[in-house]
Amino acid sequence: MRLQKLIKSTLFIGSALLSIHTFALTPFQATYQFSYNGHNISTATRSLQSLENNRWVYKFSAKAGILASANETSQFTFNNQNVTSNSFTRATKYLGMSDALTINFNQSEKKVSTNKDGTSRSFKLENNPLDELNAEIQIREDLKNNHLKPVYYITDAKGIDARKFINLGEETIKTQYGTFKTMKFKLEHNKPERNTLFWLAPELDYLPVKVAHNDGSNSYGISLINYKWQ
């Protein structure tokens, strides 16, 4: 189950963070090498698509051979450099076992409804909560506009948590797609044994070109293979 959780987590991480122009989102697709405990085992893909009326859909998919797979989709609207969540879905499989999560953001009633493997919950929608995918979009836009927030409110099956992103300075990173001068960030977790580092490339509008996550004795990483605007 540890591998399943790590594959699911790649989403948010890159989870940290799309456009050629400073004030506009641009559809794109990025492919990453996914490694688990130091071994390359699969690739992961993120893609952003534009719909009508300022609506967008952000998708993530990964597959580790016959062992596991994960697919996630976030639908949101984007106005004045702000993401507003509409819905989020996740479906994962691991050695024949499956896991599913749906989140619906009812903006008019200020209510969030979740369902994880048949268990439903609802809670108050406040602080413009994001999901694990569209949080990346918001953070990238905030960095482009020099307005990184002190905390970001991220929604999961049980509620909304405040997460901090700490700037650790600059670092040059080499990937299969090229070498980049990046900004290094740390994502704070509530558990001391967990830590996530990610490297964002300003020349790619703060796309995460590398991510490293440790969770006790297990670790995973993603590194950029290919990136294209669509």
ZIURTA-V638875 format. One line per field, one symbol per residue. burial: I if it has 16 or more other ideal C-beta (glycine too) atoms within 10 Angstrom, else O. A space follows every 50 residues. Layout:
# ZIURTA-V638875
burial = ???
This chain:
# ZIURTA-V638875
burial = OOIIIIIIIIIIIIIIIIIOOOOOIOOIOIIIIIIIOOOOIIIIOIIIOO OOOOOIIIIIIIIIOOOIIIIIIIIIIIOOOOIIIIIIIIIIIIOOOOIO IIIOIOOOOOOIIIIIOOOOOOOOIOOOIIIIIIIIIIIIIIIIOOOOOO OIOIIIOOOIOOIOIOOOOOOOIOIOIOOIOIIIIOIOOOOOOOOIIIII IOOIIIIIIIIIIOIOOOOIIIIIIOIOOO
